[in-house]
Amino acid sequence: MTLGATYSVLCSTAHKVDAATGEHGDLLDVIRESLGLVDFRDVADEARSFLSMPQQTPRPVELNTRAPRAVVSSAEAARRLVAMSRPICRTLVETYLRARGIMAFHETGSLSFHPRCYYRPDEDGPTETWPAMIAAVTDLNGKHTGAHRTWLDPNGFNETCLGRAPIDTPRRAMGELLGHAVRFGVGCDVMTAGEGIETMLSQRTVVPAMPAIAALSAGHLSAILFPDTLRRLYIARDNDPAGNGAMATLMERASSAGIEAIVLTPQLGDFNEDLRLLGPDALRATLRVQIAPQDVARFMVLSA
């Protein structure tokens, strides 16, 4: 057996640290005998060279050093942000949603309000504070994995910003988002999925009993994870190229999982535009003809 082969056999049973410190003597003995080395330092250096370990050099003792600051993950930072926010009732968040025509405030525990949420235009820019709608992103088991921030204009709604703060990027997400979503209602065998929070709350304004999730973007919509109980999925698409792509991908994934997928299409750009500009009656009529008859009776309040 060659020296390299012998090394490989021994490495399969020895930890790198053990080999370098002499606690696993077999490897060091092979090196000593094969290379004719006498000094232990030479033997250890050869072992480290083979194992690609860095040379150990003495470090100067540092007095009064502080422990390194713990790195907070984006998911943990998101959980902290959600925890320090408060319910939306009688806050600027409720005012904002009502200004966008939304009246569905049941089962909105995933939403909260932060009066002074940090915003930084870029890495080098100064930190600003704006009021914000905070949305908790959760997995299928209800674990918080991320958060979505919508910074709001304290001066109220206008058609230019639609109630969002007049800043470059009034919406940002943080944490682990892929596969997860902002959830409204308790999941069952039927649910609807779309991109934006306002889009899904607009739909729930006229289909109040159907569970819904907001994936926050077209890319994340196409990658949502399906509950084991899901049998029929409504896809609330946005009328744009990204929405078309997400719809096609999600329909293919649902079909492969044995889930019936039905596309819901707004008359305008998205369902919040339908709600704001056409009104709730028009939105209700649009959805009623696209939803399966048994789900109309089950989830839509016909007398509304």
ABEGO torsion letter per residue (X at the ends): XBAAAAAAAAAAABBAAAAAAGABAAAAAAAAAAAGBABAAAAAAAAAAAAGBBBBBBBBBBBGBBBBBBBBBAAAAAAAAAAABBBABGBAAAAAAAAAGBABABGAAABBBBABBBBBABAABBBBBBBBBBBBBBBAAGBBABBBBBBBBAAEBBAAAGGBBBBABABBBBEBABGBBBBBEBBBABBBBBABAAAAAAAAAABAABBBBBAGBAAAAAABBBBAABABBBBBBBBBAAAAAAAAAAAAAAAAAGBBBBBBBBABABAAAAAAAAEAAAAAAAAAAABBAAAAAAABBAAX
